[in-house]
Amino acid sequence: MPGYVIHMATANRFFEICDIKDKAYKNDFMIGSIAPDVKREGQKKMSHFWSDYAMGDLVRRPELKSFIEKYGERLSEPYVFGYYCHLLLDVRFLDVYWKQHFQFFNKNMHPETGYDRVSHVKVDDNEVYDRKAFFSSALYYGDYNRMNPYFVKKYNIEQFVLTVPTAVIDEVNPVNEIETIRDMVDVIFKQKEEDEEAPKVFCRNDLDDLIETTAEIIAEIYYNDIKKI
């Protein structure tokens, strides 16, 4: 899934496109856009609305329909809408970015999707990595940290005091998680601009495209649906 700085960048682009300046709205939406990632690995099935079927796959897409069935009438609440937009970006990250750049294989180098059967990852048309080596701080997960200063600067992500939203949903109650969310956000601001490094397995330009197109989709939902509620 995309790192939370990418979720924050997408939120900021949405604010810019829709000219949203209300600080309370931005605060609650931003927290919602980060909230699903607060939960630890064993709890992410619930926070990310993964179906039982998805748990057998390496590519675990959130069930947007399930979220809408439960919270669709509350999308006018910025925390709830931000949470939905987190899931939407996750889906597009997998269906657009992953599909474009990553291929997964089993130990016999046959295409594979099963969570327990994928053993190798091919990046673009280049190098093939062992799965464990690929999903590590040396490569995939480390790239998030390497790119944090880039996204903070490019998308004008400013540090601000995150306050507890009034909205509550079952999966992640911000009242209970606000300190964890603040700690997560603080991490990206402890990195200095000179700490930026070129990513090893990600393509920044295509991530920028993903952020822009997703923010435009969110803006369209906001104008066509949210403002009518």
Backbone hydrogen bonds, N-H to C=O, Kabsch-Sander energy under -0.5 kcal/mol:
donor,donor_aa,acceptor,acceptor_aa,energy
6,I,3,G,-1.2
7,H,3,G,-1.2
8,M,4,Y,-2.2
9,A,5,V,-2.2
10,T,6,I,-2.1
11,A,7,H,-2.2
12,N,8,M,-2.4
13,R,9,A,-2.1
14,F,10,T,-2.1
15,F,11,A,-2.3
16,E,12,N,-2.2
17,I,13,R,-2.9
18,C,14,F,-2.3
19,D,15,F,-0.5
19,D,16,E,-0.7
20,I,15,F,-2.5
21,K,19,D,-0.6
26,K,22,D,-2.5
27,N,23,K,-2.5
28,D,24,A,-2.3
29,F,25,Y,-2.7
30,M,26,K,-2.6
31,I,27,N,-2.2
32,G,28,D,-2.2
33,S,29,F,-2.3
34,I,30,M,-0.7
34,I,31,I,-1.1
35,A,31,I,-2.4
37,D,34,I,-1.9
38,V,35,A,-2.2
39,K,36,P,-0.7
43,Q,40,R,-2.0
44,K,40,R,-0.7
44,K,41,E,-1.1
46,M,43,Q,-0.6
47,S,43,Q,-1.9
48,H,44,K,-2.2
49,F,46,M,-1.0
50,W,45,K,-2.2
55,M,51,S,-0.9
55,M,52,D,-0.6
56,G,53,Y,-1.5
57,D,54,A,-1.9
58,L,113,T,-2.8
60,R,58,L,-1.1
61,R,59,V,-0.8
63,E,49,F,-2.9
64,L,62,P,-1.2
67,F,63,E,-1.6
68,I,64,L,-2.5
69,E,65,K,-2.5
70,K,66,S,-1.4
71,Y,67,F,-3.4
72,G,68,I,-2.4
74,R,71,Y,-2.5
75,L,72,G,-1.1
77,E,74,R,-2.1
81,F,77,E,-2.6
82,G,78,P,-2.8
83,Y,79,Y,-2.0
84,Y,80,V,-2.3
85,C,81,F,-2.4
86,H,82,G,-1.6
87,L,83,Y,-1.8
88,L,84,Y,-2.3
89,L,85,C,-2.3
90,D,86,H,-2.2
91,V,87,L,-2.2
92,R,88,L,-2.2
93,F,89,L,-2.7
94,L,90,D,-1.9
95,D,91,V,-2.9
96,V,92,R,-2.5
97,Y,92,R,-1.2
98,W,93,F,-2.8
99,K,94,L,-1.1
100,Q,96,V,-1.4
101,H,97,Y,-2.0
102,F,98,W,-3.0
103,Q,122,K,-2.2
105,F,120,H,-2.4
106,N,110,H,-2.4
109,M,106,N,-2.3
112,E,104,F,-2.3
115,Y,56,G,-2.5
117,R,114,G,-0.9
118,V,114,G,-1.6
119,S,105,F,-3.1
120,H,105,F,-2.1
121,V,129,Y,-2.7
122,K,103,Q,-2.9
123,V,127,E,-2.2
124,D,101,H,-4.0
124,D,122,K,-0.6
126,N,123,V,-2.5
129,Y,121,V,-3.4
131,R,119,S,-2.7
134,F,130,D,-2.7
135,F,131,R,-2.7
136,S,134,F,-1.9
139,L,136,S,-0.7
140,Y,134,F,-2.3
141,Y,136,S,-1.2
142,G,136,S,-1.4
143,D,139,L,-1.9
144,Y,140,Y,-0.7
144,Y,141,Y,-0.6
145,N,141,Y,-0.9
146,R,142,G,-2.3
147,M,143,D,-2.1
148,N,144,Y,-1.0
151,F,147,M,-2.0
152,V,148,N,-2.6
153,K,149,P,-2.1
154,K,150,Y,-2.7
155,Y,151,F,-2.2
156,N,153,K,-1.0
157,I,152,V,-2.0
158,E,156,N,-0.7
162,L,160,F,-0.6
163,T,161,V,-0.6
169,I,172,V,-0.5
176,N,173,N,-1.3
177,E,173,N,-1.1
178,I,174,P,-1.5
181,I,177,E,-2.5
182,R,178,I,-2.5
183,D,179,E,-2.3
184,M,180,T,-2.3
185,V,181,I,-2.3
186,D,182,R,-2.5
187,V,183,D,-1.2
188,I,184,M,-0.7
188,I,185,V,-0.8
189,F,185,V,-0.8
189,F,186,D,-0.6
190,K,186,D,-0.8
190,K,187,V,-1.0
191,Q,187,V,-0.5
195,D,192,K,-2.3
196,E,193,E,-1.5
197,E,146,R,-1.9
204,R,202,F,-0.6
207,L,203,C,-1.8
208,D,204,R,-2.6
209,D,205,N,-2.0
210,L,206,D,-2.0
211,I,207,L,-2.6
212,E,208,D,-2.5
213,T,209,D,-2.7
214,T,210,L,-2.3
215,A,211,I,-2.4
216,E,212,E,-2.0
217,I,213,T,-1.8
218,I,214,T,-2.5
219,A,215,A,-2.4
220,E,216,E,-2.0
221,I,217,I,-2.2
222,Y,218,I,-2.5
223,Y,219,A,-2.7
224,N,220,E,-2.7
225,D,221,I,-2.6
226,I,221,I,-1.8
227,K,222,Y,-2.4
228,K,225,D,-0.9
229,I,225,D,-0.6
229,I,226,I,-1.5
